[in-house]
Amino acid sequence: MSSMIVITATAVPDHLRGALTRWLLEVTPELYVGTVSAKVRDELWDAVAASTHDGIAVLAHPADNEQGFQLRTAGTRRREPVDFDGLTLIAFRRESQEMANPL
């Protein structure tokens, strides 16, 4: 059964962008949308995760959970999905541990 997926891929190699556009529409730069089977989705994600290197990629696809979707990520980024009692929330990683100066 096919389902809609959304992939955002930033700072990835051109060959990966070409591979994604074979299966998905690039609706805005670095944002890909399409309807594919679970097998194609998983194979596309494997290619994305293997080629991300210094880039960032996120896949959102339907899932049988409370939110109705699941996220997969590749690369280092400031925002990290975390599981909170079955819900996916986004945590922000601090760039440094410095605190504001007290008055």
Contact map, one row per residue, 1 for C-alpha under 8 A:
1110000000000000000000000000000000001100000000000000000000000000000000000000000000000000000000000000000
1111000000000000000000000000000000111100000000000000000000000000000000000000000000000000000000000000000
1111100000000000000000000000000000111100000000000000000000001100000000000000000000000000000000000000000
0111110000000000000000000000000011110000000000000000000000001100000000000000000000000000000000000000000
0011111000000000000000000000000011110000100000000000000000111100000000000000000000000000000000000000000
0001111100000000000000000000001111000000000000000000000000111000000000000000000000000000000000000000000
0000111110000000000000000000001110000000000000000000000011110000000000000000000000000000000000000000000
0000011111000000000000000000011100000000000000000000000011100000000000000000000000000000000000000000000
0000001111110000000000000000011000000000000000000000001111000000000000000000000000000000000000000000000
0000000111110000000000000000010000000000000000000000001110000000000000000000000000000000000000000000000
0000000011111000000000000000000000000000000000000001011100000000000000000000000000000000000000000000000
0000000011111101100000000000000000000000000000000011111100000000000000000000000000000000000000000000000
0000000000111111100000000000000000000000000000000011000000000000000000000000000000000000000000000000000
0000000000011111110000000000000000000000000000000000000000000000000000000000000000000000000000000000000
0000000000001111111000000000000000000000000000000000000000000000000000000000000000000000000000000000000
0000000000011111111100000000000000000000000000110010000000000000000000000000000000000000000000000000000
0000000000011111111110000000000000000000000000000000000000000000000000000000000000000000000000000000000
0000000000000111111111000000000000000000000000000000000000000000000000000000000000000000000000000000000
0000000000000011111111100000000000000000000000000000000000000000000000000000000000000000000000000000000
0000000000000001111111110000000100000000000100000000000000000000000000000000000000000000000000000000000
0000000000000000111111111100000100000000000000000000000000000000000000000000000000000000000000000000000
0000000000000000011111110000000000000000000000000000000000000000000000000000000000000000000000000000000
0000000000000000001111111000000001010000000000000000000000000000000000000000000000000000000000000000000
0000000000000000000111111100000111100000000000000000000000000000000000000000000000000000000000000000000
0000000000000000000010111110000111000000000000000000000000000000000000000000000000000000000000000000000
0000000000000000000010011111111110000000000000000000000000000000000000000000000000000000000000000000000
0000000000000000000000001111101110000000000000000000000000000000000000000000000000000000000000000000000
0000000000000000000000000111111100000000000000000000000000000000000000000000000000000000000000000000000
0000000000000000000000000111111000000000000000000000000000000000000000000000000000000000000000000000000
0000000111000000000000000101111100000000000000000000000000000000000000000000000000000000000000000000000
0000011110000000000000000111111110000000000000000000000000000000000000000000000000000000000000000000000
0000011100000000000110011111011111000000000000000000000000000000000000000000000000000000000000000000000
0001111000000000000000011110001111100000000000000000000000000000000000000000000000000000000000000000000
0001110000000000000000111000000111110000000000000000000000000000000000000000000000000000000000000000000
0111100000000000000000010000000011111000000000000000000000000000000000000000000000000000000000000000000
0111100000000000000000100000000001111101100000000000000000000000000000000000000000000000000000000000000
1110000000000000000000000000000000111111100000000000000000000000000000000000000000000000000000000000000
1110000000000000000000000000000000011111110000000000000000000000000000000000000000000000000000000000000
0000000000000000000000000000000000001111111000000000000000000000000000000000000000000000000000000000000
0000000000000000000000000000000000011111111100000000000000000000000000000000000000000000000000000000000
0000100000000000000000000000000000011111111110000000000000000000000000000000000000000000000000000000000
0000000000000000000000000000000000000111111111000000000000000000000000000000000000000000000000000000000
0000000000000000000000000000000000000011111111100000000000000000000000000000000000000000000000000000000
0000000000000000000100000000000000000001111111110000000000000000000000000000000000000000000000000000000
0000000000000000000000000000000000000000111111111000000000100000000000000000000000000000000000000000000
0000000000000000000000000000000000000000011111111100000000000000000000000000000000000000000000000000000
0000000000000001000000000000000000000000001111111110000000000000000000000000000000000000000000000000000
0000000000000001000000000000000000000000000111111111000010000000000000000100000000000000000000000000000
0000000000000000000000000000000000000000000011111111000010000000000000001110000000000000000000000000000
0000000000000000000000000000000000000000000001111111100000000000000000000000000000000000000000000000000
0000000000011001000000000000000000000000000000111111100000000000000000000000000000000000000000000000000
0000000000111000000000000000000000000000000000011111111110000000000000000110000000000000000000000000000
0000000000010000000000000000000000000000000000000111111000000000000000000010000000000000000000000000000
0000000000110000000000000000000000000000000000000001111100000000000000000011000000000000000000000000000
0000000011110000000000000000000000000000000000000001111110000000000000000011000000000000000000000000000
0000000011110000000000000000000000000000000000000001011111000000000000001111100000000000000000000000000
0000001111000000000000000000000000000000000000011001001111100000000000001110000000000000000000000000000
0000001110000000000000000000000000000000000000000000000111110000000000111100000000000000000000000000000
0000111100000000000000000000000000000000000010000000000011111000000000111000000000000000000000000000000
0000111000000000000000000000000000000000000000000000000001111100000011110000000000000000000000000000000
0011110000000000000000000000000000000000000000000000000000111110000011100000000000000000000000000000000
0011100000000000000000000000000000000000000000000000000000011111000111000000000000000000000000000000000
0000000000000000000000000000000000000000000000000000000000001111100111000000000000000000000000000000000
0000000000000000000000000000000000000000000000000000000000000111110110000000000000000000000000000000000
0000000000000000000000000000000000000000000000000000000000000011111110000000000000000100000000000000000
0000000000000000000000000000000000000000000000000000000000000001111100000000000000000110000000000000000
0000000000000000000000000000000000000000000000000000000000000000111111000000000000000011000000000000000
0000000000000000000000000000000000000000000000000000000000000111111111000000000000000000000000000000000
0000000000000000000000000000000000000000000000000000000000011111101111100000000000000000000000000000000
0000000000000000000000000000000000000000000000000000000000011110001111110000000000000001000000000000000
0000000000000000000000000000000000000000000000000000000001111000000011111000000010000000000000000000000
0000000000000000000000000000000000000000000000000000000001110000000001111100000000000000000000000000000
0000000000000000000000000000000000000000000000001000000111100000000000111110000000000000000000000000000
0000000000000000000000000000000000000000000000011001000111000000000000011111000000000000000000000000000
0000000000000000000000000000000000000000000000001001111110000000000000001111100000000000000000000000000
0000000000000000000000000000000000000000000000000000011100000000000000000111110000000000000000000000000
0000000000000000000000000000000000000000000000000000000100000000000000000011111100000000000000000000000
0000000000000000000000000000000000000000000000000000000000000000000000000001111100000000000111100000000
0000000000000000000000000000000000000000000000000000000000000000000000000000111110000000011110000000000
0000000000000000000000000000000000000000000000000000000000000000000000000000111111000000011110000000000
0000000000000000000000000000000000000000000000000000000000000000000000100000001111100001111000000000000
0000000000000000000000000000000000000000000000000000000000000000000000000000000111110001111000000000000
0000000000000000000000000000000000000000000000000000000000000000000000000000000011111111100000000000000
0000000000000000000000000000000000000000000000000000000000000000000000000000000001111111100000000000000
0000000000000000000000000000000000000000000000000000000000000000000000000000000000111110000000000000000
0000000000000000000000000000000000000000000000000000000000000000110000000000000000111111000000000000000
0000000000000000000000000000000000000000000000000000000000000000011000000000000000111111100000000000000
0000000000000000000000000000000000000000000000000000000000000000001001000000000011110111110000000000000
0000000000000000000000000000000000000000000000000000000000000000000000000000000011110011111000000000000
0000000000000000000000000000000000000000000000000000000000000000000000000000001111000001111100000000000
0000000000000000000000000000000000000000000000000000000000000000000000000000001111000000111110000000000
0000000000000000000000000000000000000000000000000000000000000000000000000000011100000000011111000000000
0000000000000000000000000000000000000000000000000000000000000000000000000000011100000000001111100000000
0000000000000000000000000000000000000000000000000000000000000000000000000000010000000000000111111000000
0000000000000000000000000000000000000000000000000000000000000000000000000000010000000000000011111000000
0000000000000000000000000000000000000000000000000000000000000000000000000000000000000000000001111100000
0000000000000000000000000000000000000000000000000000000000000000000000000000000000000000000001111110000
0000000000000000000000000000000000000000000000000000000000000000000000000000000000000000000000011111000
0000000000000000000000000000000000000000000000000000000000000000000000000000000000000000000000001111100
0000000000000000000000000000000000000000000000000000000000000000000000000000000000000000000000000111110
0000000000000000000000000000000000000000000000000000000000000000000000000000000000000000000000000011111
0000000000000000000000000000000000000000000000000000000000000000000000000000000000000000000000000001111
0000000000000000000000000000000000000000000000000000000000000000000000000000000000000000000000000000111
